[in-house]
C-alpha cells in the first residue's frame, strides 16, 4: 500500500504562518499536520505502508528532509515530487505518476480526521466523506439506495447532497485512476482552469468502477487561524491521556497548567496560567502570562501576555496584553514599550 500526499498549495489563508513553513508542517498538539494525517490513515487501513510520496512546491531541502523523516518513522520509503504550477488536484496526481501503481491512498494534507471503521480494500475505490451544513463549498457525492456513489459534483450551486468529500481516497488500482488523469491532461480538459480529480473519478464511475463511501466521525480543517486553533483544541481533547505527562526537560514554576495542553521539550513556564487547549512547542519560554486556546510554536518567548485564540510562530517574541493575535515566525510584538 502507498500513500500519495499532494501538498504543494501556498496556504494563503493561514498567513503569516505559511510564509516560512508549508501548512502541512505546522504542528498541531506537537506533531505536524501531515505526520498526524499519515499516522491516522495507517490506523484505518490496518496494512503496512510501503511508500509515502509527497507532492510539494519548491520548499527546499530542509522541508524535504523533514517529510522523508515522517515516512521513515512509519517504516515507509519516502518519495518527493514537485508541482510547481497550481494546475489542480488531478495535475498534482499526474506529477507523482511514477509512484502510481497498485493499491494507493490519496490524502490531501490540509485536513485531519477521526474515524472508526475498517476500510474495504476489495472495493474499486473508497471516497471518505462527512455530512456538512454548507455543501456548496465542497465537492460532494450522491448515493443510491445500496449506498454506492452515483455522482461526483464539484461545489454544487443547488443542493444535491450534503456528503462532502474530505480529500482522502482509496484506489484498488492506481493504474486505472492514472488512465483518466492522463486523459484529462492529454485532452486539456480543465473548464475552470484546473484539472480536477473529481472529473477523473466521474469518468471511472461511468466506465463501471464502483465507489463506496468511507464515513468519518470528525473532519478537522486547518485552512485558517481559527480553524487551526479549533483543530488543535479537538486533537488535545482526543489525546487527553497522552497530554497528562510533561517532559522532564520542561520547567514549570509557580504556574498552573489546565489540561488538556501539549508541553514540548525544554519549555519553560514561570508565574503563568496555561490552558486549557494550549500547545507550547519545544524551547518556548513563557513568564507572567495567561494563555488559553492558543498554539505557540518552537523557541518563542512570551512575557506578560494575556492571550486567547492566538497563534504564534517559531522564534517570535511577544510582550504585551492583546487578547487575540496571529504572529508569524521571527516576529517581535512589544506593547510594553509603547
VEXKEMI-568221 format. One record per residue: x, z, y of N, C-alpha, C in turn. Coordinates in steps of 0.02 Angstrom, whole numbers, plus 50000, padded with zeros to 5 digits. Atoms other than C-alpha are relative to their C-alpha. Example, Ala and Ser with C-alpha at 12.3 -4.5 7.8 and 13.67 -1.06 7.14 Angstrom:
! VEXKEMI-568221
500455000049941506155039049775500455000050060 499584999749941506845035749947499615003750055 
//
This chain:
! VEXKEMI-568221
500425000049940500005000050000500445000050062 499645000249936500604995750176499525002150056 500384998649939500035001950346500304995850056 499815004249943500094989850493499735003350063 500214996249941500054998550663500144995950063 499915003349935499774987550817499995005150056 499944995049946500344997550969500384997350059 499615003149946501014985351098499675000850068 500354999449936499734989751233500385004350050 499644996549946500304996551401499755007150012 500274993349988499195011951401499875001450073 500074999449927498735008851583499555005850020 500474994749981497305021451584500295007049994 499694993550009498485035451536500625000950045 499454999249953499745032751675499885006350043 499305002150001500875040451738500365001649934 499664997750061501235047251562500264994349957 499785005750041501425029951485500504995550037 499495003949964502655023651616500685000649966 499354998950032504105030951517499955000749924 500104999150072503355034051343499394996049978 500605003550024502195022351245499465005049979 500554995450014500485030351224500005002749929 500024997250068500585031751033500525005349985 499494995050011502125042751050499895006350043 500174993949964501315055351167499785005349950 500164994950051501195071851070499315003150011 500634996250001499525079651026500125006049955 499874993850038499725097850971500674999549962 499324999950027501575094850941500214994049959 499825006050038501515078150849499784993850037 500215006349969501505060350917499354997349970 500645002850022499815051650906500094995649938 499915004650056500485038150790500205003649936 499824996150060501255050950672499385003249969 500624997050026499605060150657499564994749967 500425005350026498705043650629500204998049929 499785002350066499765037850482499975005649948 500064994450047499795055250405499285000949977 500714999450018497895056150411499774994449954 500185005750044497745038950332500235001349929 499754998850067498835043950186499575005149963 500434995050032497675058750153499364996849973 500625003250021496175047050138500114995049943 499905005350050496945033150032500255002849933 499764996950062497735045049904500464995249962 499555004850032499105032349870500654999950040 499355000349966500965030749909500014994150048 499925005349950501315020850066500714997249994 499355003150011502725008550033500344997850065 499725002749938502935001450209499535001650057 500394999349938502365005350385500314995250051 499775004949952502504990750506499705001650068 500224998549932502414994550692500064993750043 499995005849956501944980550812500025002650072 499884996749936502644985550981500154994950054 499755004049945503074978851153500765000750003 499274999449991504834978751223500155007350018 499944992949989505024997551201500715002649998 499314997950003506894998451169500185003549935 499764997350064507975005251026499835007449990 500154992950009507615023751060499305001049971 500694999650025505745021451033499974997349929 500005002950067506055010350882500285005049949 499724995150047507125023850802499525005749987 500504994850010505765036850830499454997649952 500515002750044504505025550744500264999449928 499705000450067505685022450599500025006849967 499994993250027505845041250578499315002149974 500684998650023503945042750566499884997149931 500095003250065503945030450421500435003349947 499554996950050505445038250334499735006849978 500264993350017504615055450341499434999649950 500535001050049503195048250237500254996349938 499715003550057504395040050113499864992650001 500175007149994503955022750179500564996150035 499535004449965505025008050233499734998350069 500235001949933504925005450422500164992750016 499885006749976504744988050495499744999550072 500185000749930504694983650680499884992750017 500155006749973503854968250754499845000750074 500154999949928503604963650937499434995250017 500515004149969502064957251027500125000350075 499764999849930502724952651199499474997650049 500545002249956501114944951268499345003049975 500644996950021499384953451268499484994749982 500435005550021498514939851169499475002149949 500554997850041497304950551071500205003149933 499884996250062497114960250910500204995549942 499815004550054497194945350792500714997450010 499325002249985498774939350879500505005449981 499554994550019499554956650852500134999849925 499925000350073499224955050665500434994049981 499605006050013499984937550668500745001350011 499294998349987501594944950739500325003449940 499744996450058501764955150579499894996149936 500185004250057501434940450462500465000949940 499534999350056502994943750358499845006149957 500194994150039502264960550302499294999449971 500705000650019500524953950266499924997349929 500115001750071500484953950076499705006149966 500294994750041499444963849953499515004350038 500474995549966498324978549999500325003250061 499744997249937498524984650177499465003950036 500444996749951497774996250306500264998150069 499835001349929497754990750488499705005650040 500234994349961497655005350608500274999450071 499795000549930497685003350797500155006950027 499714993449988498705017550869499775003150065 500254996449941497585023951009499415004549982 500574996050022496385034250905500215004649943 499914995550057496355049050787499315001349970 500644999250034495015053650661500045005949953 500074995350055494395066350537499484997049952 500455003050049493595060150375500065003749935 500024996750065493075067450210499694995249949 500235004850051492915052550093500614997049965 499465003550037493955043449962499864992650007 500105007149987494205025350007499924996049936 500125004350057493535012349887500494994250002 499485005149998495085001949852499814993749960 500245006050036494084989849742499604995450047 500375004249953493114983549894500474994750029 499605005149966493684967449978500305002850064 499774996949938493804977250139499575006050017 500364994249974493314993950214500135000250075 499964999649927492954994950401499765006950020 500184993149984492965012750467499605000150065 500475000249944491525016150586499775007150018 500294993749977490725030150687499414998550045 500585001049957489005031350766500165002450071 499854998449931489145031150956499384999250043 500565000249954487995033151105499994993750042 499955005949957488625017951202500334994249963 499695005250042488895003751077500234993850039 499805005949963489064990551214500735000150021 499294999549982490834996851247500464998749941 499595000450061491424993751068499824993749960 500205004550053491474981350927499575004049951 500454996350044490044986050810499864995849938 500205003450062489414981750635499265001149987 500694999350025487684978650563500035000549924 500024999050073487254984150385499344997449972 500625001650034485984977850259499745006249963 500314994250034484884988950151500465003049946 499544997650051486294990450024500625003450031 499444996949967487494997350154500614995650007 499455004949993488564981550159499974997150071 499965002749932489154974850327499784992650000 500255006949995488214958950376500234996450063 499805003249937488864955850553500525004350036 499534996849954490304959850669499854997450070 500175002149932489854959650853500465003750049 499544997149952491114962350993499645001750065 500294997549938490424972951137499324996850015 500665003249991488584967851120499675002150065 500354998549938487624966551284499315002949986 500634997150022485994970251192500115004149937 499904995650057485784983751061499904996349934 500065002750068486124977650884500195005249948 499774994750046486944993050806500365005350041 499624994749967487685009850854500595002349957 499424998550042489045009450719500614996450029 499415002949967490655006750816500594999649953 499385000850038492245000150735500545004150034 499524995449967493565013550766500714997250001 499345003049997495045002050738500445001349939 499634999150062495545006050558499654996049945 500275004750049495314993250418500425000249937 499655001050064495754991550234499844993049976 500095006650030496024974450155500345000049932 499725000550067496254972049970500514994449996 499545005749999497124955550006500184998250072 499775001849933498134953750165500054992550008 499935007249997498384935550121499354996650024 500645003049980496524931650141499865001350074 500074998849928496494940050310500444995350040 499545004249963498014930150365499774992750003 500285006849997497154913850320499554999150061 500465000549944495834917450450500345001350067 499614998949939497054924350579500384993750019 499645006249987498104908650562499534994550025 500505005149980496534897950579499835000950075 500164998849930496104906250746500564997750046 499435001649957497844903950816500164992649998 499855007250007498144886450747499504995750038 500525003949967496494880650822499825002750070 500074997349933496664890750983499295002650013 500674997249992495024900050957500065006850033 499944993749962495064913151094499554999450062 500465001149945493504911651203500085004950058 499914995049946493914927551301500735000150025 499295000149981495754922851321500435003949952 499634996250050496254933651172499744998249930 500185001250070496254930950983499755006649970 500314993750021495054944150915499975000649924 500034998750071495174951950743499294999549973 500695000450024493274953050732499794992849984 500145007150016493214933850734500254998449930 499725001250067494344933350581499585003549947 500414996450048493284946550494499344996449987 500635003650007491694936850527500094993749958 499875006050041492474921050454500105001949927 499924997750069492994930750298499325001649969 500664998050026491234937650280499574993949982 500415006050013490404920550293500264996249939 499725003350059491564914550154499935004349937 500174996250060490964928250037500335006749992 499684993550005492064943350069499495005550013 500454994349993491154960050051500355005450040 499734994749957491444972850188499555006149995 500394993850003490904990850167500245004850055 499794995349948490905004550299500325006349972 499724993450014492005019850290499845004550059 500244996149944491165033050396500455006150011 499594994249983492225045950486499575005450031 500374994449973491645063250536500145000950075 499834999349929492555063250703500484994550019 499595005449973493355049650807500245002350069 499724997149939494525055550944500424994950037 499685005149959495095044451085500585003150039 499444997849958496735045651181500114995050056 499955005549952496345032451311500195002150070 499834997749934496465042651470500155007549998 499794992949999496965060151527499465004649971 500534995450022495285068651499499864999249925 500125001150071495025060451329500585002849958 499424997450036496795065151275499985007649997 500054992750000496535083251327499445002449953 500534998250047494895083751230500244999249928 499735000950067495795076851078500495005549982 499544994450011497175089751097499625006349982 500414994150013495835103251101499724999749929 500305000650067494985096550943500525000949945 499484999450051496605094950846500235007249993 499824992950003497095112750892499475004049962 500534996650036495395118550829500024998449925 499975002050070495545108550668500585003349964 499404997450031497285115350636500135007250021 499944993149975496935133150692500485004249957 499574995950044497785140750539500744998450009 499305002049991499375130850573500285002350067 499794998449932499425136750754500105007550011 499974992849991499485155450721500715002750003 499314997650002501355157050691500444995850047 499575003549953502545152750832500725000049975 499305000350024504365147550801500415006050024 499574994349983505685161250802500394998850064 499615001549940506595152250942499595000750064 500434999249941505085154351059500075007150027 499954993449968505185168651185499355001350038 500634998249969503525176651231500085007250027 499884993549970503755191251354499445001750048 500524997549955502375201351438499474994650014 500465005749994501175186951405499455000449947 500575000550046499505183551321499914992849979 500135006650028499295168551206499315000249967 500685000250027497455164751173499934993949956 500025005850045497275153651018499354996050009 499435003250033497225140150971500474996850052 499485003049959498865134851053500564997549956 499395002250032500385124951000500595002150044 499404997849965502045132851049500604996949964 499445003550030503585121951019500635004249996 499364996750005505375126750979500295001550069 499634997949940506335136251114499575000250063 500454999149943504805138051225500085007150027 499964993549969504885152451349499375001150042 500604998249962503305160951416500095007150025 499874993449971503535175551536499465001550052 500504997649951502215185451632499444995050010 500495005349994500895172551593499435000849949 500555000550047499235169251508499924992649981 500025006950025499185153651398499424999449951 500545001450047497645146651313499335002050027 499955003850063496505142751240500134992650012 499925007250002496865124651195500564997450044 499415002149963498615122851266500544998049950 499415002150038500095113351192500615000250045 499384999649963501845117551253500564997049959 499485003550037503215105651200500675003749999 499354996950011504975110251145500385001050066 499574998649943506055118651276499645001250066 500374998949938504675120851405500015007450019 499964993249975504765136451514499435001350050 500584998249958503255145051594500125007150026 499984993149975503285160051710499455001150052 500504997949951501955169251810499444994850009 500495005449998500635156351765499405001549956 500614999750039498885154751696499814992849982 500105007050021498645138951592499504999849943 500475001050055497165133451486499814992649996 500225006950012496545117051410500484995050031 499495004449970498155108051452500524997949948 499485002850044499525097651371500644999350041 499365000049965501295101051430500534997549950 499525002850047502695090651353500675003750003 499384996550013504535094751324500415001250064 499494998449949505845103151437499725000050071 500324999649934504635105851581499995007250023 499994993249971504645120851699499395000850045 500594998549960503065128351773500045007250025 499974993349970503075143051893499415001050046 500584998249958501565151551974499474994549999 500525005150008500415138151906499355003249978 500674997850021498545140751886499644993749978 500175006750022498145125651780499454999949948 500525001350049496625119451686499894992549998 500125007250007496265102051617500574995950030 499415003249970498035096751659500454997149946 499535003450046499325085351579500654998950038 499355000449967501165086651624500504997249950 499555003550044502535075651553500645003749986 499354997150020504335078551497500455001150061 499494998649950505685086551606499724999950071 500324999549935504475089351750500075007150026 499994993449969504435103951872499395000750043 500614998849962502875111551944499995007150027 500054993649968502715125652069499364999950043 500595000149959501005129752139499385002649968 500624996950021499175133852116499444994949984 500525005150012498245117252090499675001149932 500374998450061496905118551956500034994449948 500025005550048496935101151877500464994550025 499525005149978498405089051886500194995549942 499705004550049499195074351797500684998150030 499335000849973501085074251822500454996749948 499605003850047502255061651742500695002849987 499334997950018503985063251665500465000250061 499464999349950505425069151777499745000850072 500304999149934504225072551922500065007350022 499994993249971504285087752038499425000750049 500554998649955502755095052124500055007450021 499864993249975503045110352235499525001650056 500474997849949501585118152327500255006250036 499784993749970502525134252363500424998950063 499565001149943503705126252488499634997450061 500385002849944502285119752597499655005550039 
//
